[in-house]
Amino acid sequence: FSGAFSNCFATLLQIGAQREVGPSRSQLIYSTNPLWNTLISTFTLGETIKTTGIFGSVMFLGALVLAALTPPGKTDSGKAT
């Protein structure tokens, strides 16, 4: 249930929001889908999150913040992104 809801909801939001924020930023938002699935299943189904899951979530959120805050650079071909 939580997977079907969040996948459907996230996809619909991505399609609409991608026009406003661009594909790179909307993909960063869309990539948080597994975290939302975990939170929904924890609160609605009473599932537990193990220490490794919490550690992985923190690492993922850290990488997401780095990706969001990193200014656009140049690709290997030398063209600006």
N, C-alpha and C positions, 0 to 999 in steps of 0.2 A: 504494500500500500504506500509506504513512504517513498519508495523508489519510483513508483509510477507517478505519484503526485509531484515530487520534486523534479523529476526528469521532464515531465510535460510542462510544468510551470516555468522551469528554468529555460527551456527551449523557446517557449512563447515570449518570455521576457527578453531573451537574447535577440530574437528576430526584430522585435519592436525597438529595443534600445540601441541596437547596432547602428541604426541611422543617426542617432544622436551623439554617441560617444566614439564611434569608429570600431573597426574590427579587432584591433589589438587590445583595447581596454575592455571591450565586451567579452573577449575570450578569457581575460584574466578573471572577470566576474564569473563567467560560466564555469571556469575550472574549479570553483569552490563547491560545485555540486556534491561531491562525496562528503564534504564537511556538513552540508545541510542535511544530507541523508542520515548521517550519523546523529546529528542533533535531534532530528524529527523522530528517529526510531528510539532514541534514548528517552525522550519526554513522552511520546505517545505509547510506545510498546514496553517501556521499562527495561530496555536492553542496557547492559553495562559497557563502559569503555575501559579497556585495560590500559595499563601504563604505556605499553608500546603504541597504542592508538593515540593517546594523548601526546606522546613524544612526536609521533609522525604528524599529527595535526599542527603542533607548534612549529615544526620544521617547515611544513608546507606553507603555513601563514607567513613565516619569515621569508621564504623564497618569493611568495606573492608580493609582499611589501617591497622587497628588493626589485622585483620586476616592474612594479608600479612606479617606483621612485627613480629608477634609472632613466636618465635622459636618452632620447633617441641618438643612436650613433651611426657609424658607417658600417656597411656590410663588408664582406670579404672582397666584393667586386669594386669597392671604393665609392659606391653610390650611397647617398644619404637615405636612411629609412624613413 
